[in-house]
Amino acid sequence: MAGMLVLGLAASACSASTAPQEPAAATESAPTSLPYPEFLSEAQKATLPHRAAMRAMDPCGLLDTDALASIGHATYIGANNAYGECSSRFSPPAGPLQIREISVAFTTSTGTYGTPVAGTPIRISATPDFCTAYIMFDETRHIGLAYTVSSPGNLMDSGRGPREDLCPTAQAVATAAIPLTKTPVDQLPQRGDAPPFTEQPEFPAHAQVNHPLATLDPCAVLSTVAAGAPILRFYPDSFGWQCNFVIDPDNHANAHHVWYTYGVVSAALEPGAYRKEESRITVGGHPAVQTRGKQYRNPSFCQIVIAADPDAQPTDADGEVSLGHMIHVAVDESGCDAALEMAEAIVDLYNTHCEANRDQYPAMSRCRA
């Protein structure tokens, strides 16, 4: 995961799905000094309610508890990597297939990826490590759900074939979720209703899904970063946890990106000894790591990974890794000054949003440094 965190938007903002991704259509407007989202075009504004509803939804509610219980006792159900993903883990691995993890992730899909399962709206794709069952979540917006079942594998065994024996389980979990695809997004399980997580419950609650970062619109940075720019090309994702835009009228390749993840924050905050262009910095009182352009990227590429928890450390006191919520910002060609400006803007928005809603997050010690 640590490697993923420094590879830019394409690697960091993807879901766990293996389905090919479709780029969102860009729309264009001329931003003014009005606050976001007032300077957006009507077409751009039309995407906002759906994105807000997606941010508020609890992705763990898309995993059927009865289907999981039939497999074994889950020792963890909660946030995993992308904000549109939830993982259920079994330790020790469950059943004769030694199932280690079952996850659900949003993906963009045309509904043509994978092998159709006769008589169902499910498509299947097996690899040597796991099997994934795909169903459509929102056909109009080309949004799918990927249900992946994995078991421990021998990475040194190059002769492994596809784990097709895992596919019936993937199909069963996906089948249990099909009724949810007929439910409006704002009527699905909500993050704010997720029960608090305890370390050893009889059945795990939804860990780390109810977090202030999850409901913060990343495109709110446009209020400061894009206001007054001569042009705005806005690439809204379908899910609500990414914002991609261009404000340079002379170079449409010079894109800006903001996205969120939940993962190994200790590794993200530790500059790699072999990565000479990384440095640890602080953004709005939050620890962060800045990565300048590398040999395989544009020299003016810059990415900053910021820990939402102001107390996050590169390593725990005992040297163990720690998990946490992270804000990522990146600019393709504008350099680190532009990336830092965007990072400071989103962190300021996060701190304000978190403080205004502290009563909803009793487990948080504090929002800002």
Disulfide bonds with the S-S distance in Angstrom:
Cys60-Cys86 2.08
Cys131-Cys167 2.05
Cys219-Cys243 2.25
Cys302-Cys336 2.06
Cys354-Cys367 2.00
